[in-house]
Amino acid sequence: MITAAALATLALVCAVGAWRFTRARWTYRAPHVAIVLWQALGVTWGLAGTGALLAYALEPYGQGVLQGLHAFTVSALNGGYGLSEPYTLPRILALIAGLTALTILVVVLLAAGWQTFRARHRHRTLLALVAREDPEVPGVRVVDHPGPAAYCVPGLRSQVVVSAGALKLLSPAELAAVLAHEAAHVRERHDLVLLPFAALRRALPRSRVVGKVQSEVGLLVEMAADDVARRYCSPRRLATALLRFGTAGAAPTPQGALGVSDSCSAVMARVERLVSPGPELPRRIRYSIVAFSVTLTASAPLLWLIPH
């Protein structure tokens, strides 16, 4: 019972921490660090929640969760041999619930990844037909669309795409800032950061907390790309480009891509941060948060291995 109680407590702490974390604003001062903490909370919550159910269900075997699952399989094949006490209805229900929850989390993650992969493949095929090269923006695919659009299609064959409307709307400095932002998404593989949260939203579509978490992580990913882009361009030019996209009505970003079509509140938060950046989070605090995130992520797998 000790392992099950510890995992349940850990899952509860992660859930409460995530809800409180959505209201934090220090995250804007260190988006990369905040993203690491969000990922740690998400992974730990999933492993701890399912692990608590399985640890309680497999307690009669007196082993860890992984060893208990193996022992349960062997015991089931041998007609119940190896049990120290008979299985009760609550343990059977906990086992079914734990295995079901774990299966759902894995399946929705794989399904979200496969759907995103297929959407990107279709869009690359479409770009090969309708997009063109422009010598003024080398390495970028240009789509002849009057509306302003700029996005990247991540992956092994990543592409940065802008519309003809965006080329007319933005000044050369603003365009360079937008392209630097999209290139940051490609280099840092922010699509992989967002994928688990999109999968969790598919698993819990009516959860307000999950919806808020997904929006918050999406905003932090954009801010992280802003921070990378500002190393190569003027932050004010990126801010004015965001405002131009907002006032001109940016075209929606295709499925599987990362683009600039954020909500108005998210755009204004990014603009304010670019124009009037606050002080950076002290290095010792950033390192402490990263160390805590690593420890938190490792805690659930370790508890899966500890005998009951």
Buried (B, 14 or more C-beta within 10 A) or exposed (E): EEBBEBBBEBBBBBBEBBEEBBEEEEBBBBBBBBBBBBBBBBBBBBBBBBBBBBBBBBBBBBBBBBBBBBBBEEBEEEEEEEEEEEBEEEBEEBBEBBBEBBEBBEEBBEEBBEBBEEBBBEBBEEBEEEBEEBEEBEEBBBBEBEBBBBBBBBBEEBBBBBBBBBBEBBEEBBBBBBBBBBBBBBEBEBBEBBBBBBBBBBBEEEEEEBBBBBBBBBBBBBBBBBBBBBEEBBBBBBBBBBBBBBEBEBBEBBEBBBBBBBEEEBBBBBBEBBEEBEEEBEEEBBEEBBEEBEEBBEBBBEBBEBEB
